[in-house]
Amino acid sequence: MVLFASLFLFGLLGISDGYIYVPPKYTGSDFTFWLVNNNGDLTSNGAGILKAKLYADDDMTIVGTGTVCDTDNRFTDEAARVICMEMGYQCAKNWKLDTTSTNLPALIDNVECTNTSLPFRRCRYDRIDTCNREISLKCSSRCDYEFSLLNSEGTKSKSKSGLLVASNYNGMRGTVCDDNFDKAAALTICREMGHTCAASWSSRNDMGFEQTFDSSEKKASEQDMPIMLDDVTCSAKGVLQNETFVESCFWKTESDCDHSEDIYLTCGCMLEEFKFSTVDKNNEATTNGKGLLIVESKSESGTELKGTVCDDLFDESSADTICKSMGFACSKSFKSVGERRSAAWGDVQRKYPVVLAEVDCHAQIQGQCSFSTDPICDHSEDILIRCGTEDQCPETPTESF
């Protein structure tokens, strides 16, 4: 009997490796929370030392007021999120233990919450009078989303392409509608995922992307995923200053879209995947940067493409970017074969397929070019280009999104 009682006590208290876990005693109480500075004055920026006011069961009588402490390292991200939401914020940005003495009275300690602990009365806590491990908390009304790309089976894509999915501060995830989505939004989100550039984007329906999602835990289920974001727009200034999604973008969380409008996004830099060159009418490589523009995938890119470049969306910024990648200072001129009305290029053109189109480079962001490797072009749209040396080039053009 003594042995059984000892084992029961050890299990109840969670004794393991010499550490005795004692669950917090209290739950089911009503609190209000606010944030103060070291002098106890209310802050207005969503950051500060966390204070609480505890009410009696009648919700009228104040039992006590003081700071929130964490003597036994029980406070977690879940507790921070629950308390921020109790104060009317959307999420917790971060929190830390403040060991600097504030001489403020303490109220509760060892707060434990779970993901489903909203409201706070579902959390557990201990009462305390003094402590030197107070919680400093930063809350926000605009919180970051995490982005990922899914393949057609609903698992994380191993390539730089896939169905764009956003996860919010509550762990919910959903798709992104293509309404108003543009290259600033694509570039900002690709950067959020660790890429330098955005290559292309379109709706899932336009891409012919068919999902075969199931409802297992490891895979996304389309019917279980809402459309998380709609009307995503990001500022040009934010892109140029490398601001995050939450800093430079605006969006709606209520959508009038259906899943045929889900964004299919490809990240990656054109100049990291492809190299450019020019050939003459005899298909001989030229060194003066003049001739038929040829693009070839780099060996490390994992793709095998070699062919001509279509003039769809091609402009001075695109031409300058490509000429600079070939070691020149700028583009002097470019035209399509059709514009030149020249049949002399026919023999060499027939040696290559058209493999790259919609090359659209930004003048102020080095290497940022959107493009498509699924061109709908014929050889009359092949680019003829002439690159120039530094003394032949005008000042760098400017461009805004």
KETORLUM-960501 format. One record per residue: residue in one letter; x negated, y, z of N, C-alpha, C in turn. Coordinates in steps of 0.02 Angstrom, whole numbers, plus 50000, padded with zeros to 5 digits. Each point is the difference from the previous one (the first is absolute). Layout:
REC  resn     nX     nY     nZ    caX    caY    caZ     cX     cY     cZ
REC     a      X      Y      Z      X      Y      Z      X      Y      Z
...
REM end
This chain:
REC  resn     nX     nY     nZ    caX    caY    caZ     cX     cY     cZ
REC     m  49959  49940  50000  50041  50060  50000  49957  50063  50000
REC     v  49947  49999  50040  49955  50058  50002  49967  50011  49933
REC     l  49978  49944  49969  49969  50004  49935  50048  50028  49949
REC     f  50063  49975  50000  50050  50024  49953  50013  50075  50009
REC     a  50005  50021  50064  50012  50071  50014  49942  50043  49975
REC     s  49939  49975  50008  49941  50038  49977  50000  50006  49925
REC     l  50016  49944  49965  50001  50002  49927  50054  50048  49976
REC     f  50059  49998  50034  50054  50044  49980  49980  50074  50008
REC     l  49966  50015  50056  49978  50069  50013  49949  50022  49948
REC     f  49954  49955  49983  49949  50017  49950  50033  50014  49933
REC     g  50051  49959  49982  50034  50011  49937  50040  50065  50000
REC     l  50033  50014  50055  50040  50060  50005  49958  50063  49995
REC     l  49942  50000  50032  49957  50058  50001  49953  50004  49940
REC     g  49998  49947  49961  49957  50001  49941  49927  49999  50016
REC     i  49980  49957  50049  49929  49997  50020  49962  49961  49947
REC     s  49949  50032  49970  49960  49968  49948  49930  50030  50003
REC     d  49950  49956  50003  49930  50021  50000  49986  50052  50054
REC     g  50031  49990  50059  49986  50045  50056  50040  50064  49999
REC     y  50041  50012  49947  50039  50062  49996  50072  49984  50019
REC     i  50028  50039  50044  50069  49990  50022  50044  50052  49966
REC     y  50045  49976  49957  50047  50044  49966  50064  50003  50041
REC     v  50018  50059  50022  50062  50010  50037  50045  50045  49957
REC     p  50057  49976  49978  50044  50041  49958  50021  50063  50037
REC     p  50006  50056  49963  50027  50061  50032  50067  49986  50032
REC     k  50014  50036  50054  50058  49984  50041  50066  50027  49973
REC     y  49998  50058  49968  50061  50037  49988  50019  50001  49926
REC     t  50066  50003  49988  50026  50009  49933  50071  50026  50006
REC     g  50030  50022  49944  50070  50021  50001  50013  50069  50025
REC     s  49948  50040  50009  50009  50068  50025  50001  50050  49943
REC     d  50030  50058  50013  50003  50053  49950  49946  50052  50014
REC     f  49965  50019  49946  49946  50049  50004  50010  50054  49947
REC     t  49970  50057  50012  49986  50047  49946  49925  50011  50000
REC     f  49972  50012  49940  49928  50008  49992  49985  50066  49967
REC     w  49942  50027  50013  49974  50059  49965  49924  50000  50005
REC     l  49968  50046  49964  49927  50002  49995  49976  50068  50027
REC     v  49946  49997  50040  49974  50061  50031  49925  50005  49990
REC     n  49972  50059  50011  49927  50008  50000  49972  49987  50070
REC     n  49935  50011  50009  49969  49985  50065  50026  50043  50057
REC     n  50032  50056  49983  50028  50043  50052  50073  49982  50016
REC     g  50025  49950  49964  50070  49981  50010  50050  50039  49959
REC     d  49975  50043  49954  50045  50039  49958  50023  49960  49940
REC     l  50062  50009  49981  50029  49964  49944  49964  50017  49935
REC     t  49984  49950  49959  49968  50012  49935  50054  49998  49946
REC     s  49985  50029  49942  50049  50003  49946  49974  49967  49936
REC     n  49942  49967  50004  49970  49971  49940  50005  49923  49998
REC     g  50040  49972  50045  50009  49928  50000  49943  49962  50031
REC     a  49955  50034  50036  49941  49967  50029  49989  50025  50071
REC     g  49978  49955  50044  49985  50021  50068  50003  49942  50049
REC     i  49994  50016  50064  50005  49950  50053  50074  49983  50009
REC     l  50014  49936  50005  50069  49977  50002  50028  50007  50071
REC     k  50057  50035  50006  50034  50005  50064  50070  49970  49993
REC     a  50027  49978  50058  50065  49969  50000  50041  50024  50059
REC     k  50066  49997  49991  50046  50015  50054  50047  49940  50008
REC     l  50002  49973  50059  50039  49940  50015  50065  50019  50033
REC     y  50056  49972  49975  50065  50015  50027  50028  49939  50039
REC     a  50042  50014  50048  50035  49947  50036  50054  49970  49956
REC     d  50033  49949  50025  50050  49965  49960  50058  50045  49979
REC     d  50011  50054  50036  50056  50044  49981  49982  50047  49943
REC     d  49937  49995  49975  49975  50041  49945  50000  50074  50015
REC     m  50009  50018  50062  50002  50070  50020  49944  50017  50049
REC     t  49990  49956  50048  49951  50012  50052  49930  49986  49976
REC     i  49954  50047  50010  49931  49990  49979  49963  49965  50056
REC     v  49972  49942  49984  49962  49961  50050  49929  50025  50006
REC     g  49970  50018  49944  49931  50023  50001  49977  50025  49933
REC     t  49946  50038  50001  49970  50027  49939  49924  49992  50005
REC     g  49968  49980  49945  49927  49993  50000  49973  49972  49936
REC     t  49936  49988  49999  49968  49975  49939  50009  49925  49994
REC     v  49984  49975  49940  50003  49929  49986  49929  49973  49999
REC     c  49986  49948  50039  49933  49974  50009  49993  49930  49970
REC     d  49939  49976  49997  49987  49933  49974  49941  49969  50037
REC     t  50012  49981  50061  49947  49973  50043  49973  49934  49974
REC     d  50044  49957  49976  49980  49932  49981  49998  49988  49925
REC     n  49994  50053  49960  49995  49993  49927  50060  49964  49970
REC     r  50060  50019  50021  50061  49969  49973  50030  50040  49942
REC     f  49984  50065  49997  50031  50044  49950  49977  49979  49930
REC     t  50046  49999  49952  49985  49977  49932  50030  50049  49949
REC     d  49986  49985  49937  50029  50041  49946  50076  49998  50001
REC     e  50028  49941  50019  50072  49994  50003  50029  50048  50052
REC     a  49968  50004  50059  50024  50046  50051  49995  50073  49976
REC     a  49945  50017  49967  49992  50068  49973  50055  50015  49950
REC     r  50016  49953  49956  50052  50012  49950  50068  50010  50032
REC     v  50017  49957  50049  50065  50005  50033  50007  50068  50034
REC     i  49948  50022  50035  50005  50063  50038  50004  50059  49952
REC     c  49960  49999  49946  50005  50055  49951  50070  50004  49970
REC     m  50029  49943  49985  50067  50000  49971  50051  50023  50052
REC     e  49989  49985  50064  50044  50026  50053  49998  50076  50001
REC     m  49943  50030  49982  49994  50072  50000  50024  50032  49935
REC     g  50024  49958  49953  50027  50026  49938  49952  50001  49942
REC     y  49939  49974  50009  49951  49996  49946  50011  49936  49960
REC     q  49968  49997  49942  50008  49942  49957  49953  49944  50020
REC     c  49941  50016  50024  49952  49948  50017  49945  50028  50044
REC     a  49958  49955  50024  49940  50018  50038  49941  50000  49953
REC     k  49963  50055  49997  49940  50003  49958  49942  49965  50034
REC     n  49989  50015  50064  49948  49966  50039  50010  50016  50074
REC     w  49963  49964  50042  50002  50012  50072  49933  49980  50029
REC     k  49986  50024  50060  49938  49983  50034  50009  50008  50075
REC     l  49953  49972  50038  49999  50009  50072  49960  50062  50016
REC     d  50029  50045  50040  49967  50061  50020  49978  49992  50073
REC     t  49934  49995  50009  49973  49990  50068  49979  50066  50033
REC     t  50012  50056  49965  49986  50065  50029  50054  50018  50051
REC     s  49981  50017  50060  50049  50015  50052  50040  50061  49982
REC     t  50066  49993  50000  50045  50056  49986  50034  50026  50063
REC     n  49991  49964  50055  50034  50017  50063  50075  50001  49993
REC     l  50026  49965  49949  50072  49994  49993  50024  49937  50036
REC     p  50057  50002  50032  50025  49939  50033  50017  49946  49948
REC     a  49991  49938  50021  50015  49943  49956  50069  49973  50017
REC     l  50030  49964  49952  50067  49973  50011  50004  49925  49986
REC     i  49978  49979  49940  50006  49929  49982  49934  49975  49972
REC     d  49992  49934  50001  49936  49969  49982  50015  49934  49963
REC     n  49949  49977  49962  50002  49934  49969  50063  49988  49958
REC     v  50015  50048  49956  50059  49995  49958  49991  49944  49949
REC     e  50050  49958  49993  49999  49946  49950  50064  50004  49959
REC     c  49992  50007  49934  50056  50000  49953  49986  49950  49945
REC     t  50053  49982  49964  49992  49956  49941  50025  50039  49940
REC     n  49997  49969  49941  50023  50033  49939  50074  50017  50003
REC     t  50037  49966  50042  50073  50011  50002  50020  50035  50064
REC     s  49955  50038  50030  50012  50029  50066  50036  50066  50000
REC     l  50022  50023  49943  50037  50063  49998  50072  49986  50021
REC     p  50028  50033  50050  49972  50056  50037  49950  49978  50054
REC     f  49969  50049  50032  49947  49985  50048  50026  49959  50059
REC     r  50064  50003  50016  50025  49963  50057  49988  49925  49992
REC     r  49983  49976  49941  49983  49929  49991  49927  49985  50014
REC     c  49961  50051  50010  49929  49990  50017  49993  49987  50076
REC     r  49942  49975  50019  49986  49988  50070  49945  50047  50023
REC     y  49998  50014  50066  49950  50046  50027  49993  49990  50075
REC     d  49947  50027  50028  49990  50004  50072  50005  50072  50022
REC     r  50015  50012  50063  49999  50067  50029  49931  50014  50028
REC     i  49979  50063  49998  49934  50019  50025  50003  50073  50021
REC     d  49956  50020  50045  49998  50069  50024  49941  50039  49972
REC     t  49942  49967  49996  49940  50034  49974  49963  49952  49954
REC     c  49963  50028  49953  49958  49959  49957  49951  50045  49963
REC     n  49949  49971  49971  49952  50038  49959  49995  49969  49930
REC     r  50053  49966  49979  50002  49970  49933  50068  50018  49968
REC     e  50007  50064  49983  50063  50025  49973  50002  49990  49924
REC     i  50060  49992  49975  50010  49990  49928  50004  50068  49965
REC     s  49956  50011  49950  50007  50057  49955  50027  49973  49934
REC     l  50050  50033  49975  50039  49973  49943  50007  50053  49946
REC     k  49997  49977  49938  50013  50045  49943  50056  49970  49958
REC     c  50055  50036  49995  50058  49978  49962  50006  50042  49936
REC     s  50039  49975  49952  50008  50037  49938  50070  49988  49972
REC     s  50025  50050  49965  50064  49994  49965  49990  49977  49928
REC     r  49938  49999  49977  49984  49974  49933  49942  49951  50008
REC     c  50015  49938  49985  49951  49948  50013  49977  49965  49937
REC     d  49939  49977  50001  49971  49968  49941  50036  49936  49982
REC     y  50002  49986  49936  50022  49935  49975  49938  49962  49978
REC     e  50004  49935  50005  49948  49957  49972  50026  49971  49935
REC     f  49957  50000  49949  50020  49978  49934  49963  49936  49981
REC     s  50033  49958  49960  49969  49940  49975  50031  49983  49932
REC     l  49967  49955  49964  50024  49977  49935  50015  49926  50004
REC     l  50058  49980  49976  50021  49930  50002  50001  49971  49929
REC     n  49982  49936  49996  50006  49965  49935  50072  49976  49991
REC     s  50013  49964  49945  50068  49980  49984  50028  49949  50049
REC     e  49957  49968  50039  50024  49953  50050  50013  50032  50068
REC     g  49985  50064  50006  50013  50035  50062  49943  49999  50049
REC     t  49942  49974  49980  49941  50002  50044  49954  50055  49977
REC     k  49951  50017  50042  49955  50055  49985  49962  49987  49936
REC     s  50001  50049  49955  49966  49993  49936  49924  49998  50009
REC     k  49968  49955  49964  49927  49996  50001  49968  50047  49949
REC     s  50041  50029  49958  49975  50047  49951  50016  50071  50024
REC     k  49989  50049  49957  50014  50069  50017  50070  50020  49977
REC     s  50041  49952  49980  50067  50013  49974  50052  49963  50040
REC     g  50060  50028  50002  50054  49963  50032  50058  50045  50017
REC     l  50051  49970  50028  50059  50035  50024  49981  50041  50062
REC     l  50014  50064  49998  49980  50044  50055  50049  49993  50059
REC     v  49972  49985  50059  50040  49991  50060  49973  50046  50054
REC     a  50045  50033  50036  49982  50045  50055  50024  49969  50065
REC     s  49957  50002  50052  50018  49977  50067  50000  50059  50047
REC     n  50053  50006  50040  50005  50058  50044  49975  49985  50070
REC     y  50006  50049  50044  49975  49996  50068  50034  49947  50041
REC     n  50059  49977  49979  50036  49947  50036  49983  49930  49974
REC     g  49957  49997  49950  49984  49936  49970  50047  49979  49945
REC     m  50051  50040  49986  50045  49986  49944  49966  50016  49935
REC     r  50016  49963  49948  49970  50015  49935  50051  49996  49945
REC     g  49986  50037  49946  50045  50002  49944  49965  50028  49939
REC     t  50036  50004  49945  49971  50021  49937  50004  50076  49993
REC     v  49971  50027  49947  49998  50071  49986  50033  50012  49933
REC     c  50049  50045  49998  50036  50015  49938  49959  50046  49955
REC     d  50011  49995  49935  49959  50039  49953  50025  50071  49988
REC     d  50055  50021  50032  50026  50068  49990  49946  50051  50020
REC     n  49983  50044  49952  49952  50055  50010  49929  49977  50015
REC     f  49987  49936  49998  49932  49974  50013  49954  50022  49943
REC     d  49942  50029  50017  49955  50025  49949  49928  49982  50017
REC     k  49952  50027  49962  49930  49979  50009  49972  50025  50066
REC     a  50025  50055  50027  49976  50022  50066  50021  49950  50054
REC     a  50062  49976  49995  50024  49950  50048  49961  49935  49992
REC     a  49990  49979  49937  49964  49937  49987  49929  50004  50027
REC     l  49966  50055  49988  49930  50007  50023  49997  50002  50076
REC     t  50044  50036  50032  50000  50004  50073  50010  49932  50031
REC     i  50048  49962  49974  50015  49934  50028  49944  49950  49985
REC     c  49971  50002  49941  49943  49956  49986  49942  50015  50048
REC     r  49988  50064  50014  49948  50017  50048  50016  49973  50070
REC     e  50064  50001  50018  50021  49973  50065  49982  49926  50005
REC     m  49999  49965  49943  49985  49929  49999  49926  49986  49989
REC     g  49959  50052  49999  49928  49991  49995  49971  50005  49931
REC     h  50041  50018  49950  49975  50008  49932  49984  50073  49986
REC     t  49958  50011  49951  49980  50068  49984  50048  50033  49950
REC     c  50029  49960  49956  50041  50027  49946  50065  49961  49993
REC     a  50046  50031  49963  50062  49967  49980  49997  49990  49925
REC     a  50015  49940  49977  49995  49985  49928  50066  50009  49964
REC     s  50053  49971  50026  50065  50005  49967  50056  49983  50048
REC     w  50059  50019  49983  50059  49985  50040  50061  50001  49956
REC     s  50049  49961  50018  50062  49998  49964  50051  49966  50044
REC     s  50063  50000  49978  50050  49962  50038  49990  49926  49986
REC     r  50021  49960  50048  49996  49927  49991  50037  49978  49938
REC     n  50057  50031  49987  50040  49981  49942  49963  50013  49935
REC     d  49966  50059  49997  49962  50017  49939  49942  49953  49989
REC     m  49970  49977  50055  49942  49955  49995  50020  49928  49986
REC     g  50065  49984  50005  50020  49931  49992  49976  49956  50056
REC     f  49993  50030  50060  49973  49965  50058  50056  49961  50033
REC     e  49995  49934  50000  50052  49958  50028  49977  49973  50068
REC     q  50040  50013  50052  49984  49974  50066  50031  49931  50009
REC     t  49963  49957  50033  50025  49934  50019  49994  49993  50075
REC     f  50019  50055  50036  49992  50003  50072  50043  49947  50035
REC     d  49974  49972  50053  50042  49959  50044  50003  50033  50068
REC     s  50033  49969  50047  50010  50031  50065  49957  49971  50054
REC     s  49945  49967  49982  49955  49973  50051  49964  50057  50035
REC     e  49972  49987  50058  49968  50053  50039  49940  50030  49965
REC     k  49966  49960  49960  49938  50023  49969  50011  50038  49935
REC     k  50061  49999  49975  50014  50032  49937  50056  50051  50008
REC     a  49998  50050  49956  50052  50050  50001  50063  49973  49966
REC     s  50057  50020  50025  50063  49981  49970  50034  50064  49976
REC     e  50012  50004  49935  50027  50062  49972  50066  50019  50034
REC     q  50043  49950  50010  50064  50016  50030  49993  50024  50072
REC     d  49945  49984  50032  49989  50021  50069  49962  50066  50004
REC     m  49975  50025  49943  49961  50062  49999  50044  50056  49974
REC     p  50009  50052  50040  50035  50059  49974  49955  50040  49954
REC     i  50027  50049  49967  49959  50050  49966  49980  50050  50053
REC     m  49937  49999  50019  49976  50038  50058  49993  50075  49985
REC     l  49974  50017  49940  49985  50070  49984  50028  50017  49932
REC     d  50024  50061  49993  50026  50026  49937  49977  50072  49992
REC     d  49999  50023  49937  49981  50070  49984  49933  50018  50032
REC     v  49951  49957  49991  49933  50013  50028  49964  50052  49956
REC     t  49981  50055  50029  49961  50051  49965  49941  50020  50045
REC     c  49943  50010  49969  49940  50020  50037  49971  50062  49969
REC     s  49968  50042  50040  49976  50065  49976  49933  49993  49965
REC     a  49990  50042  49949  49936  50002  49966  49944  50021  50047
REC     k  50014  50050  50042  49950  50024  50047  49979  49943  50047
REC     g  50049  49961  50023  49984  49944  50044  49957  49948  49967
REC     v  50013  49987  49937  49959  49952  49963  49929  50024  49994
REC     l  49991  50064  49983  49933  50028  49991  49962  50002  50067
REC     q  50036  50006  50055  49967  50003  50065  49999  49932  50036
REC     n  50017  49948  49963  49999  49931  50027  50043  49993  50063
REC     e  50058  50032  50000  50045  49993  50056  50035  49933  49998
REC     t  50023  49978  50058  50034  49937  50006  50072  50006  49973
REC     f  50033  49944  49995  50069  49998  49976  50045  50044  50043
REC     v  49994  49993  50066  50045  50038  50044  49983  50074  50000
REC     e  49939  50018  49984  49980  50070  49999  50022  50036  49937
REC     s  50001  49967  49943  50011  50036  49937  50063  49979  49963
REC     c  50037  49952  50025  50057  49974  49962  50067  50011  50036
REC     f  50052  50000  49959  50069  50004  50025  50039  49941  49971
REC     w  50051  49978  50036  50038  49942  49977  50067  49999  50036
REC     k  50044  49958  49973  50064  49986  50032  50001  49927  50022
REC     t  50034  49987  50055  50008  49931  50023  50069  49973  49984
REC     e  50043  50043  49972  50064  49977  49974  49996  50001  49924
REC     s  50020  49945  49969  49988  49992  49928  50065  49986  49963
REC     d  50002  50024  49937  50055  49983  49956  49976  49954  49944
REC     c  49945  49965  50012  49968  49957  49950  50022  49928  50009
REC     d  49986  49959  49950  50004  49928  50008  49931  49971  49986
REC     h  49991  49935  50010  49933  49971  49998  49970  49999  49930
REC     s  50040  50013  49948  49970  50004  49934  49956  50062  49993
REC     e  50006  50048  50047  49960  50061  49999  49940  49997  50047
REC     d  49988  49942  50030  49941  49992  50043  49936  50014  49962
REC     i  49954  50034  50034  49936  50018  49968  49954  49940  49995
REC     y  49973  49990  49940  49945  49953  49988  49939  50043  49988
REC     l  49949  49992  50043  49943  50046  50001  49935  49962  49987
REC     t  49957  50031  49961  49933  49974  49988  49950  50053  50022
REC     c  49957  49982  50047  49946  50044  50023  49935  49982  49965
REC     g  49951  50044  50003  49935  49986  49970  49978  50056  49954
REC     c  49935  50007  49992  49971  50053  49960  49981  49975  49931
REC     m  50020  50036  49950  49985  49980  49931  49926  49991  49988
REC     l  49960  50046  50026  49928  49997  49986  49965  49946  50041
REC     e  50033  49972  50050  49973  49944  50037  50013  49934  49962
REC     e  50051  50000  49959  50020  49939  49965  49979  49998  49927
REC     f  49990  50059  49970  49986  50002  49928  49939  50044  49985
REC     k  49967  49984  49946  49948  50043  49972  50018  50018  49929
REC     f  49976  50058  49978  50020  50027  49935  49938  50009  49955
REC     s  50012  49996  49936  49947  50011  49951  50033  50024  49935
REC     t  49959  50018  49951  50025  50019  49935  49965  49960  49945
REC     v  50036  49988  49946  49972  49966  49942  50014  50041  49938
REC     d  49959  49990  49948  50011  50035  49937  50044  49957  49954
REC     k  50008  50021  49938  50044  49966  49954  49975  49931  49980
REC     n  49936  49986  50015  49972  49933  49987  49998  49957  50062
REC     n  50033  50022  50052  50002  49965  50064  49932  49998  50034
REC     e  49958  50049  49985  49935  50006  50033  50007  50048  50059
REC     a  49971  49982  50056  50003  50043  50059  49965  50066  49986
REC     t  50030  50054  50022  49970  50066  49991  49972  50024  50068
REC     t  49951  50043  49996  49969  50027  50061  50015  50074  50009
REC     n  50035  50029  49951  50014  50072  50003  50070  50015  50027
REC     g  50035  49948  50024  50066  50010  50029  50052  50019  49949
REC     k  49991  49978  49939  50047  50018  49947  50023  49936  49964
REC     g  50066  49992  49993  50024  49942  49964  50065  49973  50028
REC     l  50015  49938  49981  50060  49966  50025  49988  49980  50073
REC     l  50046  50019  50044  49991  49985  50071  50017  49928  50014
REC     i  49952  49965  50031  50008  49929  50018  49997  49994  50076
REC     v  50045  49961  50028  50000  49986  50072  49988  49926  50010
REC     e  49961  49984  50052  49984  49931  50016  50001  49991  50076
REC     s  50030  49946  50022  50003  49988  50072  49931  49980  50025
REC     k  49983  50025  50060  49938  49982  50031  50004  49928  50026
REC     s  49943  49966  50002  50000  49929  50018  50027  49989  50070
REC     e  49986  50048  50046  50022  49991  50069  50074  50016  50010
REC     s  50034  50024  49948  50070  50019  50008  50046  49939  50002
REC     g  49977  49944  49974  50040  49939  50000  50047  49994  49941
REC     t  49999  50050  49955  50042  49997  49940  49955  50001  49938
REC     e  50027  49978  49944  49962  50000  49938  50039  50038  49947
REC     l  49982  50062  49990  50032  50042  49950  49947  50037  49960
REC     k  50011  50005  49937  49958  50042  49957  50041  50021  49940
REC     g  50004  50066  49989  50039  50023  49944  50003  50076  49999
REC     t  50049  50025  49964  50007  50072  49990  50045  50030  50053
REC     v  50003  50067  50000  50039  50037  50049  50054  50040  49964
REC     c  50062  49992  50023  50057  50035  49970  50003  50072  50024
REC     d  50027  50044  49959  50001  50072  50018  50060  50020  50043
REC     d  50043  49954  50020  50057  50018  50043  49975  50031  50065
REC     l  50022  50061  50016  49983  50039  50059  49927  50023  50001
REC     f  49961  49982  49952  49929  50018  49998  49994  50076  49990
REC     d  49958  50033  50042  49992  50072  49995  49927  50018  50013
REC     e  49987  50066  50007  49931  50023  50009  49969  49972  50063
REC     s  50038  49996  50054  49972  49973  50062  49981  49927  49992
REC     s  50042  49962  49965  49983  49930  49987  49938  49994  49957
REC     a  49996  50041  49948  49941  49999  49956  49937  50020  50038
REC     d  50004  50052  50041  49942  50022  50039  49977  49946  50048
REC     t  50047  49969  50034  49982  49947  50048  49964  49943  49966
REC     i  50024  49980  49942  49970  49944  49964  49932  50019  49972
REC     c  49994  50060  49973  49935  50022  49975  49948  50003  50056
REC     k  50020  50026  50057  49954  50003  50058  49979  49930  50022
REC     s  50046  49952  49995  49982  49931  50019  49948  49970  49953
REC     m  49996  50029  49939  49951  49976  49951  49936  50040  50002
REC     g  49994  50047  50048  49938  50038  50008  50000  50068  49968
REC     f  50057  50022  49973  50004  50066  49969  50031  50049  50049
REC     a  50000  50063  49981  50024  50053  50045  50074  50014  49992
REC     c  50027  49987  49941  50070  50015  49989  50022  49969  49934
REC     s  50063  50009  49985  50026  49982  49934  50005  50063  49957
REC     k  49972  49995  49940  50005  50056  49953  50067  49999  49964
REC     s  50022  49939  49982  50064  49995  49965  50022  49927  49999
REC     f  50063  49989  49987  50026  49932  49990  50063  50005  49958
REC     k  50012  49948  49962  50061  49994  49959  50015  49926  49991
REC     s  50061  49986  49981  50016  49931  49982  49981  49989  49927
REC     v  49991  49937  49981  49984  49984  49931  50056  50024  49954
REC     g  50063  49995  50024  50056  50023  49960  49998  50074  49987
REC     e  49979  50038  50051  49995  50073  49991  49946  50017  49950
REC     r  49948  49961  49999  49945  50012  49951  50019  49977  49930
REC     r  50054  49959  49997  50023  49972  49935  49942  49968  49962
REC     s  49962  49962  50039  49941  49969  49970  50009  49924  49997
REC     a  49995  49972  49939  50003  49928  49992  49932  49968  50006
REC     a  49948  50042  50009  49932  49974  50001  49985  49958  50062
REC     w  50041  50008  50053  49989  49964  50062  50036  49933  50002
REC     g  50038  49985  49948  50042  49940  50001  49962  49935  50012
REC     d  49942  49991  49967  49963  49938  50007  49977  49988  50072
REC     v  49973  50052  50030  49976  49991  50068  50057  49994  50050
REC     q  50055  50035  49987  50057  49996  50045  50029  49929  50002
REC     r  50000  49968  49944  50028  49932  49997  49959  49949  50040
REC     k  49941  50019  50020  49958  49955  50041  50020  50001  50073
REC     y  50042  50049  50019  50018  50008  50071  50075  50005  50009
REC     p  50025  49976  50056  50069  50014  50019  50004  50068  50036
REC     v  50059  50028  50004  50010  50058  50042  50012  49974  50072
REC     v  49956  50019  50047  50004  49970  50067  50013  50049  50057
REC     l  49993  50065  49987  50008  50049  50053  50043  50058  49976
REC     a  50047  50021  50042  50045  50055  49981  50018  50041  50061
REC     e  50033  50056  49987  50024  50044  50053  49945  50021  50048
REC     v  49941  50012  49973  49944  50024  50041  50013  50073  50018
REC     d  50008  50012  50064  50018  50067  50024  49956  50017  50060
REC     c  49948  50040  49988  49951  50015  50053  50011  50069  50028
REC     h  49983  50008  50063  50008  50064  50035  49934  50037  50000
REC     a  50003  50064  49982  49938  50039  49992  49964  50012  50066
REC     q  50038  50004  50055  49969  50020  50063  49984  49941  50047
REC     i  50021  49941  49982  49987  49941  50041  49959  49951  49958
REC     q  49937  49997  50015  49955  49961  49959  50021  49926  49998
REC     g  50007  49974  49940  50015  49930  49991  50072  49980  50007
REC     q  50045  50048  50019  50070  49982  50008  50035  50002  49932
REC     c  50010  49941  49972  50034  49993  49936  50052  49945  50005
REC     s  50061  50016  49983  50050  49947  49993  49993  49972  49929
REC     f  50021  49937  49992  49992  49967  49935  50044  49939  49997
REC     s  50008  49974  49941  50037  49938  49989  49960  49953  49957
REC     t  49999  49936  50018  49968  49949  49959  50052  49960  49961
REC     d  50059  50029  49994  50054  49968  49961  50026  50051  49949
REC     p  49958  50019  49952  50018  50055  49954  50054  49980  49950
REC     i  50041  50049  49983  50048  49992  49945  49979  50050  49947
REC     c  49947  49983  49964  49968  50046  49952  49979  49961  49938
REC     d  49986  50036  49947  49967  49970  49942  49935  50037  49987
REC     h  49961  49976  49952  49933  50027  49990  50000  50071  49974
REC     s  50056  50026  49976  50002  50070  49980  49991  50046  50060
REC     e  50010  49973  50060  49995  50040  50061  49932  49991  50035
REC     d  49954  49963  49969  49933  49992  50029  49964  50067  50006
REC     i  49963  50008  50054  49965  50063  50014  49933  50002  49964
REC     l  49988  50056  49964  49934  50018  49976  49976  50057  50045
REC     i  49939  49994  50025  49977  50049  50050  49932  50027  49981
REC     r  49987  50061  50023  49934  50030  49991  49980  50032  50066
REC     c  49948  49974  50031  49976  50025  50064  49945  50052  49990
REC     g  49990  50043  50050  49951  50053  49994  49950  50002  50057
REC     t  49944  50033  49987  49949  50010  50051  50018  50061  50042
REC     e  49962  50012  50053  50017  50053  50047  50004  50068  49968
REC     d  49955  50016  49955  50000  50065  49968  50056  50008  49950
REC     q  50034  49946  49983  50056  50003  49953  50068  50003  50034
REC     c  50000  49997  50066  50064  49990  50036  50024  50064  50034
REC     p  50065  50012  49999  50030  50057  50036  50004  49985  50075
REC     e  50025  50048  50037  50010  49989  50071  50050  49945  50012
REC     t  49993  49966  50058  50044  49945  50015  50072  50024  50005
REC     p  50047  49968  49965  50070  50021  50005  50029  49984  50067
REC     t  50053  50035  50018  50035  49986  50063  50068  49971  49985
REC     e  50028  49967  50048  50064  49968  49990  50034  49992  50068
REC     s  50065  50003  50001  50038  49985  50059  50046  49942  49985
REC     f  50023  49968  50053  50045  49944  49990  50068  50024  49974
REM end
